[in-house]
């Protein structure tokens, strides 16, 4: 089984903007969010997309 067109993770500094459905990672600031997003992107073999200053999704295309 392969995952395609699927949200693998959500990374945010604003918990009010997200809820369940995918793994959600809450960060305390933008620097932590950027570092975590880069690591998860490599680990999950996905692509990170910024949906705003406080929110990234990592997807598999």
PDB file of N, CA, C and O in Angstrom:
ATOM      1  N   UNK A   1       0.838  -1.178   0.000  1.00  0.00           N
ATOM      2  CA  UNK A   1       0.000   0.000   0.000  1.00  0.00           C
ATOM      3  C   UNK A   1       0.880   1.237   0.000  1.00  0.00           C
ATOM      4  O   UNK A   1       1.859   1.304   0.744  1.00  0.00           O
ATOM      5  N   UNK A   2       0.543   2.208  -0.822  1.00  0.00           N
ATOM      6  CA  UNK A   2       1.281   3.463  -0.825  1.00  0.00           C
ATOM      7  C   UNK A   2       0.319   4.609  -0.552  1.00  0.00           C
ATOM      8  O   UNK A   2      -0.847   4.575  -0.943  1.00  0.00           O
ATOM      9  N   UNK A   3       0.836   5.620   0.128  1.00  0.00           N
ATOM     10  CA  UNK A   3       0.031   6.790   0.433  1.00  0.00           C
ATOM     11  C   UNK A   3       0.298   7.873  -0.594  1.00  0.00           C
ATOM     12  O   UNK A   3       1.439   8.303  -0.757  1.00  0.00           O
ATOM     13  N   UNK A   4      -0.726   8.315  -1.280  1.00  0.00           N
ATOM     14  CA  UNK A   4      -0.613   9.405  -2.234  1.00  0.00           C
ATOM     15  C   UNK A   4      -1.769  10.359  -2.021  1.00  0.00           C
ATOM     16  O   UNK A   4      -2.872   9.943  -1.667  1.00  0.00           O
ATOM     17  N   UNK A   5      -1.517  11.633  -2.237  1.00  0.00           N
ATOM     18  CA  UNK A   5      -2.527  12.671  -2.079  1.00  0.00           C
ATOM     19  C   UNK A   5      -3.164  12.579  -0.696  1.00  0.00           C
ATOM     20  O   UNK A   5      -4.382  12.472  -0.552  1.00  0.00           O
ATOM     21  N   UNK A   6      -2.307  12.624   0.306  1.00  0.00           N
ATOM     22  CA  UNK A   6      -2.728  12.415   1.677  1.00  0.00           C
ATOM     23  C   UNK A   6      -1.991  13.385   2.582  1.00  0.00           C
ATOM     24  O   UNK A   6      -0.791  13.595   2.405  1.00  0.00           O
ATOM     25  N   UNK A   7      -2.684  13.988   3.555  1.00  0.00           N
ATOM     26  CA  UNK A   7      -2.021  14.848   4.535  1.00  0.00           C
ATOM     27  C   UNK A   7      -1.377  13.958   5.586  1.00  0.00           C
ATOM     28  O   UNK A   7      -2.066  13.227   6.297  1.00  0.00           O
ATOM     29  N   UNK A   8      -0.066  14.020   5.682  1.00  0.00           N
ATOM     30  CA  UNK A   8       0.689  13.185   6.619  1.00  0.00           C
ATOM     31  C   UNK A   8       0.793  13.817   7.995  1.00  0.00           C
ATOM     32  O   UNK A   8       0.785  13.111   9.004  1.00  0.00           O
ATOM     33  N   UNK A   9       0.891  15.143   8.048  1.00  0.00           N
ATOM     34  CA  UNK A   9       1.061  15.832   9.334  1.00  0.00           C
ATOM     35  C   UNK A   9       0.675  17.294   9.203  1.00  0.00           C
ATOM     36  O   UNK A   9       0.677  17.866   8.113  1.00  0.00           O
ATOM     37  N   UNK A  10       0.345  17.877  10.341  1.00  0.00           N
ATOM     38  CA  UNK A  10       0.053  19.298  10.448  1.00  0.00           C
ATOM     39  C   UNK A  10       0.975  19.856  11.527  1.00  0.00           C
ATOM     40  O   UNK A  10       1.093  19.278  12.607  1.00  0.00           O
ATOM     41  N   UNK A  11       1.630  20.984  11.234  1.00  0.00           N
ATOM     42  CA  UNK A  11       2.531  21.615  12.193  1.00  0.00           C
ATOM     43  C   UNK A  11       2.053  23.053  12.372  1.00  0.00           C
ATOM     44  O   UNK A  11       1.860  23.776  11.395  1.00  0.00           O
ATOM     45  N   UNK A  12       1.863  23.468  13.635  1.00  0.00           N
ATOM     46  CA  UNK A  12       1.290  24.789  13.880  1.00  0.00           C
ATOM     47  C   UNK A  12       1.827  25.417  15.159  1.00  0.00           C
ATOM     48  O   UNK A  12       2.312  24.730  16.059  1.00  0.00           O
ATOM     49  N   UNK A  13       1.728  26.730  15.212  1.00  0.00           N
ATOM     50  CA  UNK A  13       1.988  27.464  16.453  1.00  0.00           C
ATOM     51  C   UNK A  13       0.680  27.979  17.043  1.00  0.00           C
ATOM     52  O   UNK A  13       0.680  28.608  18.101  1.00  0.00           O
ATOM     53  N   UNK A  14      -0.431  27.714  16.363  1.00  0.00           N
ATOM     54  CA  UNK A  14      -1.736  28.169  16.820  1.00  0.00           C
ATOM     55  C   UNK A  14      -2.690  26.979  16.874  1.00  0.00           C
ATOM     56  O   UNK A  14      -3.283  26.609  15.861  1.00  0.00           O
ATOM     57  N   UNK A  15      -2.833  26.393  18.033  1.00  0.00           N
ATOM     58  CA  UNK A  15      -3.652  25.196  18.208  1.00  0.00           C
ATOM     59  C   UNK A  15      -5.115  25.416  17.848  1.00  0.00           C
ATOM     60  O   UNK A  15      -5.809  24.457  17.510  1.00  0.00           O
ATOM     61  N   UNK A  16      -5.595  26.634  17.909  1.00  0.00           N
ATOM     62  CA  UNK A  16      -6.991  26.922  17.615  1.00  0.00           C
ATOM     63  C   UNK A  16      -7.321  26.746  16.132  1.00  0.00           C
ATOM     64  O   UNK A  16      -8.494  26.655  15.770  1.00  0.00           O
ATOM     65  N   UNK A  17      -6.305  26.696  15.273  1.00  0.00           N
ATOM     66  CA  UNK A  17      -6.538  26.594  13.838  1.00  0.00           C
ATOM     67  C   UNK A  17      -6.659  25.165  13.333  1.00  0.00           C
ATOM     68  O   UNK A  17      -6.988  24.960  12.164  1.00  0.00           O
ATOM     69  N   UNK A  18      -6.403  24.165  14.182  1.00  0.00           N
ATOM     70  CA  UNK A  18      -6.415  22.778  13.711  1.00  0.00           C
ATOM     71  C   UNK A  18      -7.192  21.887  14.668  1.00  0.00           C
ATOM     72  O   UNK A  18      -7.409  22.215  15.834  1.00  0.00           O
ATOM     73  N   UNK A  19      -7.604  20.736  14.120  1.00  0.00           N
ATOM     74  CA  UNK A  19      -8.201  19.685  14.942  1.00  0.00           C
ATOM     75  C   UNK A  19      -7.768  18.350  14.353  1.00  0.00           C
ATOM     76  O   UNK A  19      -6.897  18.325  13.484  1.00  0.00           O
ATOM     77  N   UNK A  20      -8.337  17.265  14.787  1.00  0.00           N
ATOM     78  CA  UNK A  20      -7.903  15.916  14.404  1.00  0.00           C
ATOM     79  C   UNK A  20      -7.994  15.614  12.921  1.00  0.00           C
ATOM     80  O   UNK A  20      -8.344  16.477  12.116  1.00  0.00           O
ATOM     81  N   UNK A  21      -7.677  14.380  12.575  1.00  0.00           N
ATOM     82  CA  UNK A  21      -7.710  13.935  11.193  1.00  0.00           C
ATOM     83  C   UNK A  21      -6.333  13.545  10.686  1.00  0.00           C
ATOM     84  O   UNK A  21      -6.208  12.654   9.846  1.00  0.00           O
ATOM     85  N   UNK A  22      -5.318  14.195  11.183  1.00  0.00           N
ATOM     86  CA  UNK A  22      -3.928  13.880  10.857  1.00  0.00           C
ATOM     87  C   UNK A  22      -3.117  14.111  12.129  1.00  0.00           C
ATOM     88  O   UNK A  22      -3.617  14.683  13.097  1.00  0.00           O
ATOM     89  N   UNK A  23      -1.898  13.675  12.121  1.00  0.00           N
ATOM     90  CA  UNK A  23      -1.021  13.944  13.264  1.00  0.00           C
ATOM     91  C   UNK A  23      -0.762  15.441  13.341  1.00  0.00           C
ATOM     92  O   UNK A  23      -0.327  16.049  12.363  1.00  0.00           O
ATOM     93  N   UNK A  24      -1.027  16.037  14.496  1.00  0.00           N
ATOM     94  CA  UNK A  24      -0.871  17.472  14.685  1.00  0.00           C
ATOM     95  C   UNK A  24       0.268  17.717  15.660  1.00  0.00           C
ATOM     96  O   UNK A  24       0.293  17.154  16.755  1.00  0.00           O
ATOM     97  N   UNK A  25       1.211  18.562  15.254  1.00  0.00           N
ATOM     98  CA  UNK A  25       2.353  18.920  16.080  1.00  0.00           C
ATOM     99  C   UNK A  25       2.242  20.387  16.448  1.00  0.00           C
ATOM    100  O   UNK A  25       2.182  21.249  15.571  1.00  0.00           O
ATOM    101  N   UNK A  26       2.215  20.673  17.743  1.00  0.00           N
ATOM    102  CA  UNK A  26       2.087  22.040  18.249  1.00  0.00           C
ATOM    103  C   UNK A  26       3.470  22.557  18.646  1.00  0.00           C
ATOM    104  O   UNK A  26       4.189  21.904  19.403  1.00  0.00           O
ATOM    105  N   UNK A  27       3.834  23.716  18.137  1.00  0.00           N
ATOM    106  CA  UNK A  27       5.141  24.314  18.412  1.00  0.00           C
ATOM    107  C   UNK A  27       4.964  25.630  19.161  1.00  0.00           C
ATOM    108  O   UNK A  27       3.927  26.285  19.056  1.00  0.00           O
ATOM    109  N   UNK A  28       5.991  26.006  19.916  1.00  0.00           N
ATOM    110  CA  UNK A  28       5.899  27.222  20.719  1.00  0.00           C
ATOM    111  C   UNK A  28       6.227  28.489  19.940  1.00  0.00           C
ATOM    112  O   UNK A  28       5.781  29.574  20.315  1.00  0.00           O
ATOM    113  N   UNK A  29       7.008  28.368  18.849  1.00  0.00           N
ATOM    114  CA  UNK A  29       7.345  29.553  18.055  1.00  0.00           C
ATOM    115  C   UNK A  29       7.659  29.156  16.620  1.00  0.00           C
ATOM    116  O   UNK A  29       7.724  27.972  16.291  1.00  0.00           O
ATOM    117  N   UNK A  30       7.854  30.166  15.764  1.00  0.00           N
ATOM    118  CA  UNK A  30       8.082  29.914  14.335  1.00  0.00           C
ATOM    119  C   UNK A  30       9.372  29.144  14.083  1.00  0.00           C
ATOM    120  O   UNK A  30       9.409  28.284  13.203  1.00  0.00           O
ATOM    121  N   UNK A  31      10.428  29.433  14.833  1.00  0.00           N
ATOM    122  CA  UNK A  31      11.693  28.740  14.638  1.00  0.00           C
ATOM    123  C   UNK A  31      11.525  27.239  14.890  1.00  0.00           C
ATOM    124  O   UNK A  31      11.975  26.416  14.093  1.00  0.00           O
ATOM    125  N   UNK A  32      10.883  26.897  15.991  1.00  0.00           N
ATOM    126  CA  UNK A  32      10.641  25.483  16.292  1.00  0.00           C
ATOM    127  C   UNK A  32       9.758  24.847  15.212  1.00  0.00           C
ATOM    128  O   UNK A  32       9.993  23.708  14.809  1.00  0.00           O
ATOM    129  N   UNK A  33       8.750  25.578  14.749  1.00  0.00           N
ATOM    130  CA  UNK A  33       7.856  25.063  13.714  1.00  0.00           C
ATOM    131  C   UNK A  33       8.611  24.796  12.411  1.00  0.00           C
ATOM    132  O   UNK A  33       8.405  23.761  11.777  1.00  0.00           O
ATOM    133  N   UNK A  34       9.477  25.718  12.012  1.00  0.00           N
ATOM    134  CA  UNK A  34      10.259  25.542  10.787  1.00  0.00           C
ATOM    135  C   UNK A  34      11.201  24.345  10.883  1.00  0.00           C
ATOM    136  O   UNK A  34      11.319  23.576   9.930  1.00  0.00           O
ATOM    137  N   UNK A  35      11.870  24.179  12.021  1.00  0.00           N
ATOM    138  CA  UNK A  35      12.789  23.053  12.206  1.00  0.00           C
ATOM    139  C   UNK A  35      12.044  21.722  12.205  1.00  0.00           C
ATOM    140  O   UNK A  35      12.471  20.767  11.555  1.00  0.00           O
ATOM    141  N   UNK A  36      10.939  21.661  12.929  1.00  0.00           N
ATOM    142  CA  UNK A  36      10.157  20.430  12.987  1.00  0.00           C
ATOM    143  C   UNK A  36       9.576  20.083  11.619  1.00  0.00           C
ATOM    144  O   UNK A  36       9.564  18.918  11.220  1.00  0.00           O
ATOM    145  N   UNK A  37       9.099  21.091  10.909  1.00  0.00           N
ATOM    146  CA  UNK A  37       8.547  20.864   9.572  1.00  0.00           C
ATOM    147  C   UNK A  37       9.604  20.285   8.642  1.00  0.00           C
ATOM    148  O   UNK A  37       9.323  19.338   7.908  1.00  0.00           O
ATOM    149  N   UNK A  38      10.804  20.832   8.657  1.00  0.00           N
ATOM    150  CA  UNK A  38      11.884  20.332   7.802  1.00  0.00           C
ATOM    151  C   UNK A  38      12.238  18.888   8.148  1.00  0.00           C
ATOM    152  O   UNK A  38      12.452  18.066   7.257  1.00  0.00           O
ATOM    153  N   UNK A  39      12.299  18.582   9.439  1.00  0.00           N
ATOM    154  CA  UNK A  39      12.607  17.203   9.852  1.00  0.00           C
ATOM    155  C   UNK A  39      11.505  16.239   9.444  1.00  0.00           C
ATOM    156  O   UNK A  39      11.792  15.169   8.908  1.00  0.00           O
ATOM    157  N   UNK A  40      10.261  16.594   9.686  1.00  0.00           N
ATOM    158  CA  UNK A  40       9.147  15.709   9.316  1.00  0.00           C
ATOM    159  C   UNK A  40       9.046  15.523   7.809  1.00  0.00           C
ATOM    160  O   UNK A  40       8.711  14.439   7.332  1.00  0.00           O
ATOM    161  N   UNK A  41       9.332  16.572   7.069  1.00  0.00           N
ATOM    162  CA  UNK A  41       9.314  16.497   5.606  1.00  0.00           C
ATOM    163  C   UNK A  41      10.299  15.427   5.127  1.00  0.00           C
ATOM    164  O   UNK A  41       9.973  14.639   4.239  1.00  0.00           O
ATOM    165  N   UNK A  42      11.485  15.397   5.702  1.00  0.00           N
ATOM    166  CA  UNK A  42      12.493  14.405   5.319  1.00  0.00           C
ATOM    167  C   UNK A  42      12.127  13.009   5.819  1.00  0.00           C
ATOM    168  O   UNK A  42      12.231  12.034   5.073  1.00  0.00           O
ATOM    169  N   UNK A  43      11.704  12.911   7.066  1.00  0.00           N
ATOM    170  CA  UNK A  43      11.377  11.610   7.658  1.00  0.00           C
ATOM    171  C   UNK A  43      10.197  10.961   6.939  1.00  0.00           C
ATOM    172  O   UNK A  43      10.224   9.764   6.653  1.00  0.00           O
ATOM    173  N   UNK A  44       9.166  11.745   6.650  1.00  0.00           N
ATOM    174  CA  UNK A  44       7.943  11.202   6.053  1.00  0.00           C
ATOM    175  C   UNK A  44       8.001  11.135   4.524  1.00  0.00           C
ATOM    176  O   UNK A  44       7.085  10.616   3.887  1.00  0.00           O
ATOM    177  N   UNK A  45       9.074  11.659   3.946  1.00  0.00           N
ATOM    178  CA  UNK A  45       9.236  11.703   2.492  1.00  0.00           C
ATOM    179  C   UNK A  45       8.051  12.423   1.851  1.00  0.00           C
ATOM    180  O   UNK A  45       7.470  11.953   0.873  1.00  0.00           O
ATOM    181  N   UNK A  46       7.711  13.574   2.425  1.00  0.00           N
ATOM    182  CA  UNK A  46       6.592  14.365   1.928  1.00  0.00           C
ATOM    183  C   UNK A  46       7.045  15.763   1.551  1.00  0.00           C
ATOM    184  O   UNK A  46       8.233  16.083   1.588  1.00  0.00           O
ATOM    185  N   UNK A  47       6.083  16.579   1.192  1.00  0.00           N
ATOM    186  CA  UNK A  47       6.343  17.962   0.815  1.00  0.00           C
ATOM    187  C   UNK A  47       5.587  18.870   1.784  1.00  0.00           C
ATOM    188  O   UNK A  47       4.404  18.655   2.048  1.00  0.00           O
ATOM    189  N   UNK A  48       6.278  19.890   2.317  1.00  0.00           N
ATOM    190  CA  UNK A  48       5.648  20.827   3.234  1.00  0.00           C
ATOM    191  C   UNK A  48       5.055  21.994   2.458  1.00  0.00           C
ATOM    192  O   UNK A  48       5.671  22.520   1.531  1.00  0.00           O
ATOM    193  N   UNK A  49       3.857  22.387   2.849  1.00  0.00           N
ATOM    194  CA  UNK A  49       3.186  23.538   2.259  1.00  0.00           C
ATOM    195  C   UNK A  49       2.755  24.477   3.387  1.00  0.00           C
ATOM    196  O   UNK A  49       2.085  24.053   4.330  1.00  0.00           O
ATOM    197  N   UNK A  50       3.137  25.742   3.289  1.00  0.00           N
ATOM    198  CA  UNK A  50       2.715  26.739   4.270  1.00  0.00           C
ATOM    199  C   UNK A  50       1.313  27.202   3.908  1.00  0.00           C
ATOM    200  O   UNK A  50       1.058  27.621   2.779  1.00  0.00           O
ATOM    201  N   UNK A  51       0.410  27.123   4.872  1.00  0.00           N
ATOM    202  CA  UNK A  51      -0.953  27.605   4.663  1.00  0.00           C
ATOM    203  C   UNK A  51      -1.172  28.933   5.377  1.00  0.00           C
ATOM    204  O   UNK A  51      -2.293  29.437   5.452  1.00  0.00           O
ATOM    205  N   UNK A  52      -0.102  29.480   5.891  1.00  0.00           N
ATOM    206  CA  UNK A  52      -0.123  30.749   6.614  1.00  0.00           C
ATOM    207  C   UNK A  52       1.120  30.840   7.467  1.00  0.00           C
ATOM    208  O   UNK A  52       1.961  29.940   7.444  1.00  0.00           O
ATOM    209  N   UNK A  53       1.246  31.916   8.218  1.00  0.00           N
ATOM    210  CA  UNK A  53       2.420  32.107   9.066  1.00  0.00           C
ATOM    211  C   UNK A  53       2.466  31.125  10.229  1.00  0.00           C
ATOM    212  O   UNK A  53       3.534  30.889  10.793  1.00  0.00           O
ATOM    213  N   UNK A  54       1.336  30.555  10.592  1.00  0.00           N
ATOM    214  CA  UNK A  54       1.254  29.695  11.779  1.00  0.00           C
ATOM    215  C   UNK A  54       0.935  28.247  11.466  1.00  0.00           C
ATOM    216  O   UNK A  54       0.701  27.461  12.384  1.00  0.00           O
ATOM    217  N   UNK A  55       0.918  27.865  10.172  1.00  0.00           N
ATOM    218  CA  UNK A  55       0.424  26.537   9.828  1.00  0.00           C
ATOM    219  C   UNK A  55       1.106  25.954   8.597  1.00  0.00           C
ATOM    220  O   UNK A  55       1.172  26.595   7.548  1.00  0.00           O
ATOM    221  N   UNK A  56       1.609  24.737   8.737  1.00  0.00           N
ATOM    222  CA  UNK A  56       2.145  23.951   7.622  1.00  0.00           C
ATOM    223  C   UNK A  56       1.383  22.632   7.563  1.00  0.00           C
ATOM    224  O   UNK A  56       0.951  22.103   8.587  1.00  0.00           O
ATOM    225  N   UNK A  57       1.226  22.114   6.358  1.00  0.00           N
ATOM    226  CA  UNK A  57       0.813  20.722   6.206  1.00  0.00           C
ATOM    227  C   UNK A  57       1.912  20.004   5.447  1.00  0.00           C
ATOM    228  O   UNK A  57       2.592  20.591   4.605  1.00  0.00           O
ATOM    229  N   UNK A  58       2.075  18.733   5.754  1.00  0.00           N
ATOM    230  CA  UNK A  58       3.020  17.897   5.018  1.00  0.00           C
ATOM    231  C   UNK A  58       2.187  16.860   4.286  1.00  0.00           C
ATOM    232  O   UNK A  58       1.439  16.097   4.899  1.00  0.00           O
ATOM    233  N   UNK A  59       2.326  16.843   2.969  1.00  0.00           N
ATOM    234  CA  UNK A  59       1.505  15.970   2.135  1.00  0.00           C
ATOM    235  C   UNK A  59       2.369  15.041   1.315  1.00  0.00           C
ATOM    236  O   UNK A  59       3.553  15.293   1.091  1.00  0.00           O
ATOM    237  N   UNK A  60       1.759  13.980   0.878  1.00  0.00           N
ATOM    238  CA  UNK A  60       2.380  13.045  -0.051  1.00  0.00           C
ATOM    239  C   UNK A  60       1.648  13.217  -1.375  1.00  0.00           C
ATOM    240  O   UNK A  60       0.438  12.996  -1.438  1.00  0.00           O
ATOM    241  N   UNK A  61       2.357  13.608  -2.438  1.00  0.00           N
ATOM    242  CA  UNK A  61       1.747  13.805  -3.750  1.00  0.00           C
ATOM    243  C   UNK A  61       1.793  12.535  -4.558  1.00  0.00           C
ATOM    244  O   UNK A  61       1.323  12.510  -5.696  1.00  0.00           O
TER     245      UNK A  61
END
